[in-house]
Every structure is written in C-alpha cells, then in structure tokens.
Amino acid sequence: MTASPPGVMPRKVAVIGAGDIGCGWAALCASAGWPVSIFDGNARVTERAIVEVPRRTRALVAHQRATLGMVERGLLEYQQAKSLLQAVSDAEWVIEAITEDLIAKQRLLAAVDEMALPGAVISSSSSGLHPKDIFAMCRGSHRCLVVHPLNPPEFVPLVEVLTGPHTTPAALQQAHGFLRALGRVPIYVKKPVPGYVVGRIAAAVWRECIDLVLSGVVNVDDLDRAVSLGPALGWAAGGPHLTYHLAAGDQGVKIFLQRLLQSFEAWWGDLKTWSRLEPDQQRALIQAIEQAYTSKVGMLREARDRRLSAIISALEQSRQ
C-alpha cells in the first residue's frame, strides 16, 4: 500500500496502550474524524478506555476544539481491538503509548514492526528515552521515530519529535503531515538527551517547587497559582527567550541582560542541587499535595481543560 501524502487523513491510526496518554491520542485522532483502533494487554485498562476515549473526544466539542460532526464520524469508526494484530492491521500510523519501560517498549515495538504495513509510520510516545535504544529491536527502524505529546495530548498542541539514527526523511515527512493535520505544533529535538527539552525544563522547575513546599516557604496550592499565573502565563506569549527580549523594550535582550543578568546568576547559584527525593520527602510531598487537592480532582481537571482550551484559542487568534 502507498503511504498517504503529508496532511492527508490516514486510513487508520492504531494506538497501543490505553492509559492516559493513549486515550488522549485516541481522542485527538477520533476528534479529527480519523478511524482509530486502540489496544492494551491489561483488561482493566481496556475497560476504562471504552468509556474514557468517547468522553474525552466529545469533551473537545464542548471546549470548541472539535466539531460534533467530525467527532461522531471518528467515534463511529473507533474500535477497541482484541489483539495487537487486529489493532495494527491496515494502520498507516501506529502510536506506542505504554509505560516508560525501555525493555517493554523494545519488545512491543519489535512486534509492531513485524505486523505493521510496509508504509506505516511507527512512533513512540516516550518522554525521555533515546530513540536508538527504543527502536533497537526493530528491523524497520527507518520508519520509526519518537513523537512525545504533552498531557493531555488532545488539548496541548506541542509535541517533541526525535528521529532515530536510521529514520528516513520520508518517514519524518509523513509523521509531520499527520501532526500538522491534527493541529499539533512539533518541535524537533536535534540531539537526544534524557528528558528531551520539555521534560528537563519541567524537572528543573518542579525540583525547585518541591523544595519551596518542603522548606515551608509556601503551600502547594499557592505555589501552583504562582507558577500558572506568573512565568507560565507570561511565557505563553512566546517562551522565556522572547519574553525577556520583549521585556526590555526596543533595546531587547542585550539591555535585559545588562540590567538583570546578575540577578539571574544569583538565583541560579542559589538553586537547589539535590537529585534524589528521599522516602521521607516523598511522603511529605504526597501528603501536602493530597491535602491540597484530593477532594477537588474532578473539578480541577475540568477547570484545567477549560483553561487550556481558552489559552490555545487565544494563542491561535494572536498568531493569525
């Protein structure tokens, strides 16, 4: 079979792994009217996906991220596969979305590689593993690459794309076409590092946030508000580099550094350098977060989705 040209709807998308990321991928693809088949070897996870994927797909209509007609078209062709072979059969794009376990990914992807159509693109949703390791057991590694979404995938448009040592330009172009057709904004990581780009930034910020909570500087909920309404909201205009470049007016980042580099250097030098969360710290962190949020998770998840939808819409309008 000849692969679809970039930007054209694939004949079918197969999502392997029905956890939160897998369900998000399935909801996103179904919301575009694409035929989707999802499979998970865990019966309990599969049972949850039966309800979760349609719910998350239809939620995109409520948040004005998809049209009702496209959603219902996609859900009409949405399938809970009973086997890996059934899921992968006829798929032009196979998305691996299982747990971040290198050995498990290698074994699964080797099996997928044997079953998938010759022209199919195979992507891993890994959040930080090296592509050459992930696809080490795939004989067809030329059509394999990492496409790492942010959570929830159906809302957050940013995806990190990493090619392996054998990925062909044709496979990358095919994946790029599918992602752009879904309204995703891909960034291309040229040199794989643990955690990629977003994960490393998030890890650095979260480590400092953890320390601020465990040191008694601020409560969990107040800290989260500070981050979401402070740098995160400011950076939404274009990232930290552009934010700081614009902050200094017509003279740009040069004057910004002249005025504030010493302050940043002082902050960097004072950042925490620990790299391990000890068991007692884990317990303290879990207790703090659960006390702040346990009774409000459902409400807060809906609020998160509304906010994400509003931010994305505003960003799209500003780009136009």
N, C-alpha and C positions, 0 to 999 in steps of 0.2 A: 504494500500500500504506500502511496506517496504521502509524505507528511504535509500537513496543512501549511500554507504560506503564513508568514508572520501576521498577527492580528486577526486571523480567521478563527472562528469557533472550532475547537477540536471536536472530533467525532464523539469522544468520551474522555472524561477525566477519572482516574482511579486514585482514591485516597486510601492509603494503608496506614491504619492507626486511627482509632475513633475517640481519642482523648480530646482535650480542649482545643489543641491546635488542629488536629484532624477534622473535628467538627466545624471549626472556623473556616478551614479551607473548603470543605464541602458546601457550607452555607454560602460562601463567596461565589463559588463556581455555579451553584444552583441558582443564585440570585441573578446571574447573567444569562439564565436560560440554558446553561450547558448541561448535558447529560453527565451525571456523577454516580459513581459506584464506590461505596466505602466498605472496608473490611477490617476487622480486628479479631485476633485469635482469642480474646477474652470475651466470653459470652455476656458477662455483666456490663462491660463497657459497650459492647454492641447494642445491648438492650437500651442503654441510656441514649445512644446515638439515634435510635429510632424516633425518639421524642425531641432530642436536642437539636438535631440538624434542621428539621422543619421549623421549630420555634425560632432558631437564630436566623434562618433565612427570611421568614415572614417579618421578624423584627426590623429588618433592613427597610421594609416598606414603611413601617411606622416612623422610622427615623429619616425617611426620604433619601435613602441610599440606594434604593432599587424600586422598580415599578412592579405593581401587582401582577401584570400580565407576564412579565419575564419570570418572576418568582414562581408563579403557578406552573408555567411551562417547564421550568427547571425541576420543580418538585414532582411533576408528573413523570419525569424520567429519572428521578432519584432512586437509587437501588441499594439495598443492604445486601451485599454479596455474601454468599455462604462459603466461599473459599477464596484463597488468594488468586487462583487461576481465573475464577469467574470475574473477580474484580478487575484484573489486569487485561483480560481478553478485550481486544478491539480498542483499548485506550491509547490515545495519542500523547497523553501526559500522565505519568504515574508519579504521585506525590507521596513520598515516605514521611510519616509523621508519628513515628513511635517514640518511646522514651529515649533519652540521650545516653544510650549504651552502645559503645563502639562495636562490640562483638555482635550484639543483636542486630544492629544496623547492617553490618557487613554480611551476615547470613541472609537477612531478609532481602537486601538489595541484590545479592548474587542470585537468589531465586527469582526475583522480579526480572532481572536481566535475562534470564533464560526463557521466561514466559512472555515478555513484552514484544510487541510488534517491532520489526526492524527499524521503522522510522519514528518510534516513540521517544520522547524525551523523558528521562528519569531524574527527579530532583529529590534531594534530602532536605528536610526542614531543620537540620542540625543548627544549634545555636552557638557552636564554638569549636567543633571538631574539624580536623584538617581534611579537605576533600580527598587527597590522595590516600588517606587512611580509610575513609568511609567507603570508597569505591574500590578498595584494593582487591576484592574478590570478584569484581565484575569484568567479564571478558569484553563487554561492550562499553567500557568506561568512556569511550569517545562521546557518548550521548548523555553522560551523567554530569550533574553539577549541583551545587548547594543553592537553594532558594530559601532563605531564612526569613519568615514573617515575624512581625511583632504581634503581641497578643492584646486584643482579639484580632485575628487575621482578617475577619470580614469588615472591620472598621478601620484599622490603621493601615494606610496605604504604603508605608515604607517597607521595602524588602531588601535584604542584603543578598547579593549574588556573588558566588565564588565559583570559578571554574577549577577543574582538576588538571593535572599535567597532560591529560590526553583529550580533554574536552575540545570538540571541533567548533569553529566559528558558526557552522550551520546549526548545531545544537543550541549554542548560545543565542543565536538569532531567533530560533524557534521559541525558546523559553521567553525571550524578551517580548516577542509578539503576543504570546499568551498573557504575560503580566500586564502589558500596556492595554490589552483588550479588557482586562479586569479592572483597569483604573489604578493599577499599582504604580508606585514610584520607586524603581530599582536604583540602588547604589551598588557600584561594582568594587569589591574589595580586591585590590591587586595582589596583595601579599597576605596569605592566611596567617593569622595569629590567634592564639587561644581567646575565645570570646568574640572574635571578629571586631567590629567597630562599636556597634551599639552596646553589646554586652560588656565591653571593657569600660566604656563611659558609665554605663549603669552600675557596674560593680564598684567603681571608684566613688560615685555619688552615694550609693547605698551604704558603703562601708562608713563613710563619714556620718550619714544619717543614723546608722545604728549606734555609733559612738555617742552622738549627741543625745540619743534617747537613754542609753545605758549609763551615761555620765550624769544624768539628771538635769541636763540643760533645758529640755523641752519635752512635752508629752507627744506621744505618737501622732495623735490627730492634728495637733497644732503644727508639728513639723511637716506633715503631709500637705497641709494647707499652705505652708510657707513655700514649699517646693513647687506645688502646682500653680500657685498664683504669683510666684516670684520668677526665678530663672526659667522654669519650664514654659511659662506663658510668654515671657519676653523672647526666648529663643525660638518660639513657634514662628516668628516673623522671618526666620531665615538661618537659624543656627547661631552659635556663640560668636564665630568669626565675623559674620555680617552684622550681628547685633552690636558688637563692640566697635566695628568700623563705622556704623551709623551713629553710634552714641556720641562721638566726638565732633559731630557736625561736618562741615566742609573739609576739615583737615584730616579726617579719617583716623585709621588705626595708628598711624605714626604718632600723632599727638596723644591719642589714648594711651599708648604705651609709655610715652614720656611722662604723662601725668600719673598713671596708675600701676605701672609695672612693679614698682617697689612694693605696693600694697599686695599685689598678687603673689609676688615672691615671698613675702612674709607669711601669707596664708598657706602657700604650698609647703613652705618649710615647717609649718605647724600642723599639717595634716597627719592623721594617724597612719602608722606604718604597719599595724598588725595585719597578718594574712590568714589567721585562723580564728574561727569562732568557737571558743571553748564550750563544753557541755553546759556549765552553769550560765554562761552568757546566752546560749541558745534558749535555755529555759526562761531566762528573764525576758528575752526578746519576744518569745512566743506568748508569754503571759501578758506583756504590755500590749501587743497587737490584738490578742483575743479580747482583752478587757475593753479595748477601744472600739472594736468592730463586730464582734461575734453576733450580736442581736440585730445588726443592720446590714448584713451582707447582701441580701436580695435587693433592698432599696438602693444601696450604694452601687451595685452592679448596674442597675437600670440608670442611675444618675451618671455613672461613668460613660455609658453608651450614648446618652443624650449629649453629654459634653463633648465627647469625641466627634459625634456627628456634627455638632454646631461648629467646632473648631475646623474640621475638614471642609465643611461648606464655606466657611469664611475664607479659608486659605485658597480654595478653588476660585472664589469670586475675586480675590485680590490678584491672583495670577492672571485672570482674564483682563 
